[in-house]
Amino acid sequence: MLQEIRERAQGWFAWAIVVLISIPFALWGIQEYMGFGQVPVIAKVNGQEITERDLDLALHRQRPEPGEAVDPDVGQAQRRKAVLDGMIRESLLVQAAETMKMRAGDAAVVATIRSVPAFQRDGQFDMPVYQQMLRQQGMAEAAFEQQLRRLLVTDQLVEGIRGSAFVTEAELRDSLRLTEQQRDVGYFVLRRADFATAAAPADDEIKAYYERHRDAFMTPERVQIEYLELDAARLAAAVNPTEEAIKGYFEEHRDEFVQRPQRKARHILLAADAATAGDKLAEVEAKAKATLERLRKGEDFAVLAKELSDDPGSAAQGGDLGWFERGVMVKEFEDVAFSLPAGQVSEPVRSPFGLHLIEVTEVRESDQPSLDAVRDRVVQALQRAEAERLYYDQVERLSDLTYENAGSLDPAAEALGLKPQLTDWFGREGGLGVLASPKVVAAAFSEEVRGEGRNSDPIELGPEHTVVLRLRAHEPARLRPLEEIRAEVSAKLVEEKAAAAARARAAELVGRARAGEGLDALAKEAGSGYERVARLGRRGAGVSPAIAQAVFSLPRIPAGGAPAFAIVDLGNGDAAVAGLFGVEESSSTVNEAQAQGLRTALAAQQGAVDLTRFQEALRGRAELEVKPLSAEPGRPLD
């Protein structure tokens, strides 16, 4: 662990850390452990490789949650391409940051780690929890911290570009003028349903529409699979250690259950690195002594920590560092903290980070608990150990049996006491449960499983959680016969013709309005309600967004000029006729807070534009090799 984790506290990038620790080993593991296959490279960015595994991981991370709306027009191939483009952009940013020699300091890395809820106990960073989490994911501390360091550097570059954007006073005035502008508009709606003919389309029309829209009437390819599942967590639940085993484990591992001496402390840090000397050091020392004097006079420690401490992680918590054992903080800090009685503030303590004023708030001395006090922990440890042994023994047997009997799961199921499980039908978008894994979906549609009817290789869904699957049934993509969906095709044709008729009628009425006929009279003729809004704001409250956007896109009318009119497609087959009769600039003034809010929003918009242009420039100069992608996960085109 980084030495500086002993001092720092909270960061600002915790969400990314959870992604780093929760995704990689949930997707990959046993196949490498068992030695299956090579991972194809699908892109190279200035020589840096992006593999199919990297893409599958990113796709998994961006899967929609159950119930989340998904655009049906965006196919799997488009999603894969969009995610790969994002990975290329990210790789280019990392390389640019490295070229600029940007670095993330140890303090920032440590502060971020300490802020991750998954690494905390009772709201405070806990070193054993941190180490256990990484062990469970099979990650070394150094590797994890290096990934985090790169993430922080990239964020620093992105925020630097975004944060450098600014807005001039002229731009602010123009934006305020346009934002507060109001328009005098009138409109009426022609509804598609009013143009639907009662007569059914002729057969030749239905056939022609069906032929023009064959893709819309395809059923996607889908499969049904059965699978065997090995899960160490379930194996552990079935393990019942004997009393003799429980006592033996406790005696052999007494040291693991010893409560080592701990201190709960808070501090005020006045920053000064190892190079600080002379007048600068004297200034920090004087400030430390003055702060100590204020504490001795009765001022609240937490209040002074919030006011004065240079530790960005603990200052907001009144300097609270939580509980810690020896070996967590730097030696200079620990030596004092473990020698102080509770409630006493130390003299200034010099460390590589500066001067600390330390107060120990609670003390826990060493303690050897009884077996009864830690029985549950002992039982869980025995269950985990036995479950791991059983799991790795069974997963090896599962691999051998399903390979040797490639046409059936039954021999492996019988030998291991497993019950084959059957899924519902699913397509390449996957589903819930095991079907949420892109590796399971890729295997189900692979040539080996779908084409040759063989068992899949073992697929690890998470740490000590493996499945092997085989095809149960397959339905290729097919064009639904016209005889089967004639009524559906006819209904779509009627809707399309009605929408075209509504738009044609709207175009006719707009022409007449431009010729001078009143919009209200035209609405009455069309059998539609006429709406007039004298002061419509740009946000268009109470008006269809499409209508508001259309009338604010029309050029402003000069004094005494003729109204302007537009046809508005409302997106559901309905059409609107809208007119602009006047523009009124706002005479109201905004206060400084409102102006600053708009200034910030405009700068953020400009910053986003600047970042996009920067990324486009990086890509334009880069040496890129990108293979064409298949719509099927795990199978780039050759």
Phi and psi in degrees as a GROMACS rama.xvg file:
@    title "Ramachandran Plot"
@    xaxis  label "Phi"
@    yaxis  label "Psi"
@TYPE xy
-55.787  139.473  LEU-2
-57.0263  -35.7487  GLN-3
-74.0421  -5.96793  GLU-4
-67.3565  -12.2267  ILE-5
-76.1977  -10.7929  ARG-6
-122.697  -33.5101  GLU-7
-92.6252  176.269  ARG-8
-132.891  -109.469  ALA-9
-87.3386  144.479  GLN-10
-114.937  -167.057  GLY-11
-123.2  7.14755  TRP-12
-128.963  34.046  PHE-13
-63.6903  -34.2672  ALA-14
-58.6203  -36.6957  TRP-15
-68.618  -29.4867  ALA-16
-69.8729  -40.3228  ILE-17
-59.0076  -40.2436  VAL-18
-61.0635  -44.5797  VAL-19
-60.6012  -39.0684  LEU-20
-90.5032  -18.9395  ILE-21
-98.8306  -16.8862  SER-22
-96.9952  -53.3578  ILE-23
-55.1603  -47.5784  PRO-24
-86.8297  -4.27116  PHE-25
-78.0084  -19.1283  ALA-26
-104.325  -35.5623  LEU-27
-129.3  147.068  TRP-28
166.862  -70.3546  GLY-29
-66.67  -30.9598  ILE-30
-66.3902  -35.8024  GLN-31
-71.8513  -39.038  GLU-32
-60.042  -40.8211  TYR-33
-85.2579  -9.40254  MET-34
81.4444  34.6416  GLY-35
-92.4546  114.802  PHE-36
72.6606  165.276  GLY-37
-101.772  146.785  GLN-38
-95.4971  119.346  VAL-39
-70.2012  145.581  PRO-40
-89.3869  127.691  VAL-41
-107.892  -12.3409  ILE-42
-158.802  150.796  ALA-43
-128.954  129.007  LYS-44
-116.121  102.765  VAL-45
51.3088  40.3997  ASN-46
90.633  -14.1342  GLY-47
-84.505  129.551  GLN-48
-87.8616  142.179  GLU-49
-117.909  120.162  ILE-50
-95.6967  166.752  THR-51
-59.4057  -35.2778  GLU-52
-62.7691  -43.5503  ARG-53
-58.7207  -42.5975  ASP-54
-66.4208  -43.5366  LEU-55
-61.0056  -39.7407  ASP-56
-61.0255  -46.817  LEU-57
-65.2467  -38.8741  ALA-58
-62.3867  -41.6622  LEU-59
-61.8321  -41.2624  HIS-60
-64.7757  -28.4246  ARG-61
-102.704  13.1472  GLN-62
-63.1802  140.798  ARG-63
-67.12  145.715  PRO-64
-70.6248  156.753  GLU-65
-55.3068  130.041  PRO-66
90.0265  -12.1568  GLY-67
-74.3573  139.21  GLU-68
-65.4653  137.71  ALA-69
-125.733  133.491  VAL-70
-70.1157  114.503  ASP-71
-68.8378  -16.942  PRO-72
-83.5435  -8.20155  ASP-73
-98.0792  108.811  VAL-74
-80.4439  172.775  GLY-75
-62.7669  -38.9227  GLN-76
-62.736  -40.6928  ALA-77
-65.3617  -39.8264  GLN-78
-63.6123  -42.717  ARG-79
-63.3927  -40.8847  ARG-80
-66.3653  -40.9361  LYS-81
-64.1038  -41.6942  ALA-82
-67.2285  -41.0204  VAL-83
-63.0196  -41.0804  LEU-84
-59.4635  -40.7949  ASP-85
-63.6149  -38.3633  GLY-86
-66.1655  -37.2605  MET-87
-64.9467  -44.0682  ILE-88
-59.6106  -42.3989  ARG-89
-64.2567  -42.6935  GLU-90
-62.2212  -40.6597  SER-91
-64.509  -37.5867  LEU-92
-66.0046  -42.5751  LEU-93
-60.4954  -44.8412  VAL-94
-64.5124  -38.8696  GLN-95
-64.0695  -41.2327  ALA-96
-63.5128  -39.3735  ALA-97
-66.5272  -39.5982  GLU-98
-63.1665  -36.6599  THR-99
-78.8468  -0.0603395  MET-100
60.045  35.6766  LYS-101
-77.332  143.468  MET-102
-136.564  152.322  ARG-103
-106.625  122.085  ALA-104
-67.6419  158.322  GLY-105
-57.9012  -37.6477  ASP-106
-61.5396  -40.1032  ALA-107
-67.3558  -40.0937  ALA-108
-62.655  -46.2659  VAL-109
-65.8124  -42.9919  VAL-110
-59.7138  -40.1113  ALA-111
-66.8817  -44.7625  THR-112
-59.7576  -43.8437  ILE-113
-66.3202  -20.6796  ARG-114
-86.3737  -9.4889  SER-115
-75.7215  121.155  VAL-116
-56.348  -33.7115  PRO-117
-64.1503  -19.8208  ALA-118
-100.423  12.8171  PHE-119
-115.358  155.58  GLN-120
-132.625  127.285  ARG-121
55.8713  38.0827  ASP-122
80.1572  3.34512  GLY-123
-124.786  147.261  GLN-124
-59.4837  137.692  PHE-125
-130.811  114.271  ASP-126
-59.0023  -45.8629  MET-127
-60.7261  -37.6393  PRO-128
-63.2959  -44.5575  VAL-129
-57.6164  -48.7274  TYR-130
-66.0219  -38.1764  GLN-131
-66.0845  -42.0539  GLN-132
-59.0648  -44.911  MET-133
-67.5577  -38.5498  LEU-134
-61.4983  -41.6536  ARG-135
-62.3147  -30.6885  GLN-136
-89.7614  -0.478839  GLN-137
69.9486  26.5474  GLY-138
-109.535  136.836  MET-139
-77.6642  147.083  ALA-140
-58.4487  -43.8179  GLU-141
-62.8477  -41.0726  ALA-142
-66.7783  -42.5039  ALA-143
-62.9274  -44.4161  PHE-144
-66.8964  -31.7161  GLU-145
-68.658  -40.5744  GLN-146
-61.3479  -43.5552  GLN-147
-64.0918  -39.304  LEU-148
-60.9552  -42.0568  ARG-149
-65.9295  -37.9365  ARG-150
-62.8926  -42.9404  LEU-151
-66.8762  -37.8886  LEU-152
-64.5271  -44.2883  VAL-153
-61.251  -42.4424  THR-154
-62.6362  -37.7298  ASP-155
-62.3213  -42.0895  GLN-156
-65.852  -47.1244  LEU-157
-60.9727  -47.1119  VAL-158
-68.4123  -29.8569  GLU-159
-64.6382  -41.1339  GLY-160
-68.6824  -47.6114  ILE-161
-62.7353  -40.9353  ARG-162
-74.7315  -12.2316  GLY-163
-85.3388  -8.40589  SER-164
-71.7882  147.194  ALA-165
-142.656  163.853  PHE-166
-124.068  129.517  VAL-167
-77.8109  163.175  THR-168
-63.434  -35.5759  GLU-169
-65.2308  -42.1193  ALA-170
-63.9007  -39.7775  GLU-171
-63.9896  -43.8183  LEU-172
-61.9605  -45.0629  ARG-173
-61.7835  -41.7951  ASP-174
-65.9877  -41.7198  SER-175
-61.3369  -42.8572  LEU-176
-61.8426  -44.2913  ARG-177
-72.5516  -37.1281  LEU-178
-64.4949  -40.1295  THR-179
-91.0198  0.182453  GLU-180
-63.6172  145.636  GLN-181
-124.168  148.431  GLN-182
-129.296  142.7  ARG-183
-90.533  111.467  ASP-184
-130.736  157.538  VAL-185
-138.798  151.93  GLY-186
-162.329  160.967  TYR-187
-148.424  159.116  PHE-188
-114.535  135.804  VAL-189
-105.187  114.642  LEU-190
-89.5364  137.231  ARG-191
-55.7211  -39.89  ARG-192
-59.7329  -28.5526  ALA-193
-73.6968  -11.7825  ASP-194
-108.913  3.10802  PHE-195
-73.4501  127.946  ALA-196
-80.475  146.978  THR-197
-74.173  -23.8914  ALA-198
-79.1381  135.669  ALA-199
-69.846  146.805  ALA-200
-60.3991  152.179  PRO-201
-69.9439  157.699  ALA-202
-57.8243  -41.6937  ASP-203
-66.1497  -32.429  ASP-204
-67.8769  -42.8346  GLU-205
-62.2913  -45.3693  ILE-206
-62.8135  -41.7034  LYS-207
-65.0068  -41.7688  ALA-208
-64.4658  -42.3651  TYR-209
-59.6974  -43.4703  TYR-210
-68.4762  -35.9458  GLU-211
-72.1693  -22.3711  ARG-212
-124.542  39.0851  HIS-213
-56.7006  -39.0708  ARG-214
-61.2277  -30.5934  ASP-215
-72.9829  -14.6918  ALA-216
-113.861  22.682  PHE-217
-88.2493  141.091  MET-218
-92.947  131.395  THR-219
-69.2502  154.978  PRO-220
-61.007  139.948  GLU-221
-147.515  159.566  ARG-222
-137.584  165.583  VAL-223
-130.93  133.207  GLN-224
-125.295  158.401  ILE-225
-117.409  152.701  GLU-226
-150.164  155.691  TYR-227
-106.374  140.746  LEU-228
-127.741  130.768  GLU-229
-115.199  125.622  LEU-230
-137.63  116.009  ASP-231
-60.6477  -31.5462  ALA-232
-62.8509  -39.6826  ALA-233
-71.7945  -36.0982  ARG-234
-62.9527  -39.2703  LEU-235
-63.0839  -39.0496  ALA-236
-63.477  -23.8208  ALA-237
-91.4227  -3.55448  ALA-238
-87.658  126.989  VAL-239
-122.373  93.0623  ASN-240
-63.0204  145.347  PRO-241
-75.9593  162.567  THR-242
-62.1184  -36.3095  GLU-243
-63.4675  -42.0629  GLU-244
-66.2674  -37.2069  ALA-245
-64.4795  -46.6531  ILE-246
-65.0955  -40.9826  LYS-247
-63.4077  -41.9286  GLY-248
-64.5039  -41.3196  TYR-249
-62.5955  -43.0875  PHE-250
-65.9579  -38.1806  GLU-251
-74.395  -22.9692  GLU-252
-121.578  31.0155  HIS-253
-53.9204  -40.5194  ARG-254
-60.8838  -30.1691  ASP-255
-69.7994  -21.7938  GLU-256
-101.345  -1.17949  PHE-257
-69.305  131.513  VAL-258
-81.4496  104.99  GLN-259
-75.1713  158.859  ARG-260
-57.402  134.773  PRO-261
-133.145  155.093  GLN-262
-131.491  141.263  ARG-263
-108.318  123.828  LYS-264
-140.679  164.765  ALA-265
-133.677  158.204  ARG-266
-147.578  160.907  HIS-267
-117.314  118.703  ILE-268
-102.238  127.919  LEU-269
-110.494  107.812  LEU-270
-63.9296  136.91  ALA-271
-166.477  113.418  ALA-272
-81.7575  -177.267  ASP-273
-62.6669  -24.4155  ALA-274
-85.7225  -8.75564  ALA-275
-69.214  127.748  THR-276
-155.586  178.049  ALA-277
62.9804  -140.472  GLY-278
-61.1191  -35.8527  ASP-279
-64.0934  -44.6242  LYS-280
-65.329  -40.6474  LEU-281
-61.7151  -36.3416  ALA-282
-65.901  -42.7754  GLU-283
-65.8267  -41.7363  VAL-284
-63.0537  -40.1991  GLU-285
-64.6924  -38.9161  ALA-286
-66.2504  -38.1462  LYS-287
-64.452  -43.4718  ALA-288
-66.0649  -39.3158  LYS-289
-65.2787  -38.5534  ALA-290
-66.7827  -41.1629  THR-291
-61.1416  -40.6246  LEU-292
-63.3159  -39.7673  GLU-293
-64.0946  -37.3139  ARG-294
-66.5723  -42.0585  LEU-295
-67.2117  -22.411  ARG-296
-85.8417  0.192641  LYS-297
106.975  3.3282  GLY-298
-68.6074  149.324  GLU-299
-69.8566  128.724  ASP-300
-60.2713  -47.4951  PHE-301
-61.7276  -39.9581  ALA-302
-64.4174  -44.4107  VAL-303
-67.1134  -35.0091  LEU-304
-62.9002  -44.4009  ALA-305
-62.7814  -33.733  LYS-306
-80.3595  -38.5588  GLU-307
-116.252  -25.5455  LEU-308
-66.7346  138.835  SER-309
-93.3043  7.0361  ASP-310
-86.4784  108.497  ASP-311
-67.3144  -20.1325  PRO-312
-85.7651  -39.8757  GLY-313
-99.9827  -17.4661  SER-314
-57.2068  -44.1931  ALA-315
-65.4727  -21.916  ALA-316
-97.0749  21.3223  GLN-317
71.5293  24.5338  GLY-318
85.8172  1.76927  GLY-319
-66.597  127.772  ASP-320
-107.201  -3.03516  LEU-321
73.8524  -166.88  GLY-322
-83.5745  144.863  TRP-323
-153.408  153.045  PHE-324
-101.355  175.264  GLU-325
-65.7796  143.826  ARG-326
97.3724  -2.1727  GLY-327
-98.7706  -45.8011  VAL-328
-91.2703  168.195  MET-329
-67.0559  155.133  VAL-330
-58.4437  -44.0201  LYS-331
-59.0816  -40.0001  GLU-332
-68.8828  -47.074  PHE-333
-63.3631  -43.1712  GLU-334
-55.8755  -41.1068  ASP-335
-74.73  -45.7251  VAL-336
-60.2824  -37.2874  ALA-337
-85.6085  -1.7386  PHE-338
-106.002  -13.8686  SER-339
-81.9546  140.772  LEU-340
-76.4833  156.954  PRO-341
-60.6368  136.077  ALA-342
92.5151  -5.0066  GLY-343
-104.039  138.108  GLN-344
-94.6567  135.699  VAL-345
-77.1592  165.285  SER-346
-68.3574  164.491  GLU-347
-56.2914  131.536  PRO-348
-113.217  124.033  VAL-349
-87.4766  131.247  ARG-350
-136.045  177.221  SER-351
-60.4483  -14.0025  PRO-352
-97.4104  -16.1698  PHE-353
142.65  -149.369  GLY-354
-106.678  131.901  LEU-355
-113.739  140.741  HIS-356
-108.763  118.329  LEU-357
-113.622  135.345  ILE-358
-128.037  120.94  GLU-359
-81.8842  123.575  VAL-360
-98.6709  -28.8886  THR-361
-145.733  154.813  GLU-362
-129.783  134.89  VAL-363
-123.662  121.379  ARG-364
-91.0791  170.933  GLU-365
-62.665  143.2  SER-366
-151.198  136.901  ASP-367
-104.99  104.881  GLN-368
-71.4614  160.029  PRO-369
-79.6065  166.478  SER-370
-59.8349  -41.5354  LEU-371
-61.298  -34.5974  ASP-372
-68.7584  -27.8575  ALA-373
-119.766  17.5597  VAL-374
-56.4106  -45.1366  ARG-375
-60.6426  -40.645  ASP-376
-65.0713  -38.8495  ARG-377
-65.6855  -45.3609  VAL-378
-61.2295  -43.702  VAL-379
-62.7826  -40.2759  GLN-380
-63.5323  -42.2246  ALA-381
-66.0234  -40.6165  LEU-382
-62.6037  -44.2615  GLN-383
-62.1331  -44.2953  ARG-384
-63.2299  -45.5479  ALA-385
-68.1651  -39.3148  GLU-386
-63.6251  -39.5928  ALA-387
-63.9524  -43.0164  GLU-388
-61.6079  -47.033  ARG-389
-63.2871  -41.7145  LEU-390
-61.2256  -51.517  TYR-391
-69.9649  -28.152  TYR-392
-69.0728  -45.3916  ASP-393
-72.7825  -34.0454  GLN-394
-68.8179  -31.1265  VAL-395
-70.2576  -41.5165  GLU-396
-66.4129  -39.1894  ARG-397
-59.9476  -44.3766  LEU-398
-61.3658  -44.851  SER-399
-65.8967  -46.7485  ASP-400
-68.1896  -39.6243  LEU-401
-75.1658  -22.7235  THR-402
-78.0855  -43.6549  TYR-403
-70.5594  -28.5751  GLU-404
-117.738  65.0247  ASN-405
-66.0218  -15.5381  ALA-406
-95.4936  3.94647  GLY-407
-159.855  148.666  SER-408
-93.415  -9.51701  LEU-409
-61.1912  -44.9329  ASP-410
-59.0432  -42.3521  PRO-411
-67.5514  -40.4502  ALA-412
-61.7911  -43.531  ALA-413
-67.4029  -42.7314  GLU-414
-68.2272  -34.5005  ALA-415
-101.752  -0.619615  LEU-416
69.7146  32.8975  GLY-417
-104.53  152.841  LEU-418
-109.136  121.241  LYS-419
-60.1762  138.337  PRO-420
-112.546  143.019  GLN-421
-110.983  133.532  LEU-422
-92.4976  166.591  THR-423
-74.6761  173.599  ASP-424
-65.3984  142.713  TRP-425
-151.623  156.037  PHE-426
-104.836  -165.598  GLY-427
-69.4091  -10.6995  ARG-428
-80.4196  -7.76482  GLU-429
79.6934  -154.964  GLY-430
-170.681  -143.571  GLY-431
-102.202  169.552  LEU-432
65.6262  -133.584  GLY-433
-64.6541  -22.7829  VAL-434
-76.2722  -5.05372  LEU-435
-76.2402  -14.1184  ALA-436
-82.7109  122.899  SER-437
-63.5504  -24.2103  PRO-438
-71.0278  -36.2671  LYS-439
-65.9789  -44.6124  VAL-440
-62.5848  -44.7866  VAL-441
-60.9321  -42.1798  ALA-442
-66.3813  -40.5799  ALA-443
-61.3376  -34.8408  ALA-444
-98.3454  8.04898  PHE-445
-73.6215  161.595  SER-446
-63.9197  -38.0824  GLU-447
-62.0619  -46.3928  GLU-448
-84.5605  -52.383  VAL-449
-76.3951  -43.1552  ARG-450
-81.5417  -43.56  GLY-451
-99.2871  -10.4333  GLU-452
72.6084  24.8179  GLY-453
-94.6701  160.524  ARG-454
-66.139  150.188  ASN-455
-76.9495  166.195  SER-456
-68.0166  159.796  ASP-457
-58.9417  135.543  PRO-458
-120.224  121.187  ILE-459
-88.6227  120.686  GLU-460
-87.3952  -20.3166  LEU-461
-174.065  -179.028  GLY-462
-57.5901  120.301  PRO-463
58.0295  44.7292  GLU-464
-147.57  107.158  HIS-465
-131.406  145.362  THR-466
-129.611  153.631  VAL-467
-126.51  134.903  VAL-468
-128.479  163.189  LEU-469
-146.691  161.092  ARG-470
-75.4634  131.481  LEU-471
-101.12  -40.1142  ARG-472
-156.747  153.443  ALA-473
-140.451  133.531  HIS-474
-122.37  113.915  GLU-475
-70.326  159.546  PRO-476
-60.7447  138.736  ALA-477
-147.762  154.156  ARG-478
-83.6888  122.487  LEU-479
-65.9691  132.112  ARG-480
-61.4629  143.005  PRO-481
-58.2138  -37.5184  LEU-482
-60.6212  -30.3332  GLU-483
-77.5871  -28.167  GLU-484
-126.687  23.6897  ILE-485
-54.7689  -43.1444  ARG-486
-65.1883  -39.0898  ALA-487
-65.3624  -44.1374  GLU-488
-63.9209  -42.8449  VAL-489
-60.8106  -42.6434  SER-490
-64.0797  -41.8397  ALA-491
-64.9377  -39.1909  LYS-492
-64.5403  -42.2866  LEU-493
-61.265  -44.2296  VAL-494
-62.1174  -42.7356  GLU-495
-66.2762  -42.4758  GLU-496
-66.8611  -36.4362  LYS-497
-66.9845  -40.9913  ALA-498
-64.4248  -40.586  ALA-499
-64.8509  -38.1613  ALA-500
-68.0321  -39.2003  ALA-501
-62.9259  -41.6847  ALA-502
-69.1019  -39.1302  ARG-503
-63.1924  -41.8986  ALA-504
-64.187  -39.468  ARG-505
-62.2243  -40.6957  ALA-506
-63.7769  -40.2552  ALA-507
-62.3007  -44.6633  GLU-508
-70.0348  -35.23  LEU-509
-62.8171  -40.4902  VAL-510
-60.6328  -41.8595  GLY-511
-69.0633  -35.2941  ARG-512
-64.8189  -40.6283  ALA-513
-66.6788  -24.811  ARG-514
-80.9842  -6.12229  ALA-515
118.324  -4.82642  GLY-516
-72.5247  148.738  GLU-517
-72.9417  139.165  GLY-518
-66.7259  -33.9943  LEU-519
-67.8846  -39.1215  ASP-520
-66.5281  -38.7986  ALA-521
-65.5209  -38.6146  LEU-522
-62.6125  -42.3019  ALA-523
-63.3479  -42.2842  LYS-524
-60.8473  -37.6204  GLU-525
-80.6789  -4.06191  ALA-526
73.1738  29.8218  GLY-527
-121.221  151.597  SER-528
-76.2235  133.769  GLY-529
-95.4202  133.725  TYR-530
-119.01  133.934  GLU-531
-124.631  126.907  ARG-532
-122.208  108.62  VAL-533
-71.2742  -31.755  ALA-534
-133.31  78.5589  ARG-535
-86.6016  122.855  LEU-536
-80.902  165.576  GLY-537
-61.9169  -28.05  ARG-538
-76.3359  -15.1497  ARG-539
63.7123  39.2327  GLY-540
-57.0487  129.615  ALA-541
82.8353  -0.942311  GLY-542
-123.459  145.862  VAL-543
-51.8903  132.356  SER-544
-55.0174  -35.1097  PRO-545
-65.6262  -39.3323  ALA-546
-68.6072  -45.1138  ILE-547
-59.7179  -44.0336  ALA-548
-63.6107  -39.0172  GLN-549
-65.3606  -46.1496  ALA-550
-73.2257  -27.0565  VAL-551
-82.5953  -9.0261  PHE-552
-89.0795  -15.3327  SER-553
-72.6493  143.025  LEU-554
-64.6551  145.593  PRO-555
-63.1716  149.688  ARG-556
-90.5245  127.741  ILE-557
-67.2157  159.448  PRO-558
-54.2886  126.786  ALA-559
78.1716  2.8089  GLY-560
-77.9565  165.895  GLY-561
-77.7947  150.207  ALA-562
-60.772  158.705  PRO-563
-112.333  147.765  ALA-564
-132.108  155.858  PHE-565
-149.695  150.548  ALA-566
-92.28  132.966  ILE-567
-118.619  121.996  VAL-568
-83.9472  117.408  ASP-569
-87.09  3.33138  LEU-570
86.8103  -10.5704  GLY-571
-119.931  18.6227  ASN-572
95.8355  -17.0882  GLY-573
-78.0594  153.888  ASP-574
-131.468  147.661  ALA-575
-122.014  149.428  ALA-576
-108.422  120.37  VAL-577
-124.471  143.959  ALA-578
-128.058  144.028  GLY-579
-109.501  123.346  LEU-580
-110.817  -13.7013  PHE-581
-179.296  160.085  GLY-582
-127.435  131.725  VAL-583
-122.225  117.284  GLU-584
-74.9085  144.846  GLU-585
-73.4168  133.574  SER-586
-98.4439  -4.57259  SER-587
-77.0548  154.423  SER-588
-107.54  154.845  THR-589
-107.563  150.132  VAL-590
-79.5428  174.12  ASN-591
-64.0526  -36.4466  GLU-592
-63.4282  -42.3469  ALA-593
-65.7482  -41.6086  GLN-594
-63.1879  -40.7082  ALA-595
-67.2888  -37.3055  GLN-596
-61.9363  -42.934  GLY-597
-67.723  -39.4875  LEU-598
-59.778  -43.0241  ARG-599
-64.2049  -43.0185  THR-600
-64.275  -42.4143  ALA-601
-65.8501  -39.9144  LEU-602
-64.4901  -37.3838  ALA-603
-64.4622  -40.8899  ALA-604
-62.5794  -44.9566  GLN-605
-65.6483  -37.7398  GLN-606
-61.9671  -39.0115  GLY-607
-64.7003  -39.5982  ALA-608
-63.8581  -43.9673  VAL-609
-60.6509  -41.3603  ASP-610
-64.5521  -43.3131  LEU-611
-60.5508  -43.5712  THR-612
-65.2293  -38.1438  ARG-613
-62.7338  -44.4133  PHE-614
-65.8178  -38.0611  GLN-615
-64.2266  -38.418  GLU-616
-65.8661  -41.3116  ALA-617
-60.5999  -44.1282  LEU-618
-67.7129  -36.83  ARG-619
-64.0745  -30.442  GLY-620
-91.599  -10.8932  ARG-621
-79.578  155.799  ALA-622
-93.8486  107.582  GLU-623
-114.555  136.078  LEU-624
-126.236  113.867  GLU-625
-127.379  122.974  VAL-626
-79.8199  146.704  LYS-627
-60.6521  142.501  PRO-628
-101.55  141.377  LEU-629
-83.8957  158.137  SER-630
-70.1011  -15.2617  ALA-631
-90.7066  123.074  GLU-632
-56.954  137.682  PRO-633
85.7313  1.01106  GLY-634
-135.555  80.5213  ARG-635
-66.7828  151.692  PRO-636
-71.6835  146.355  LEU-637
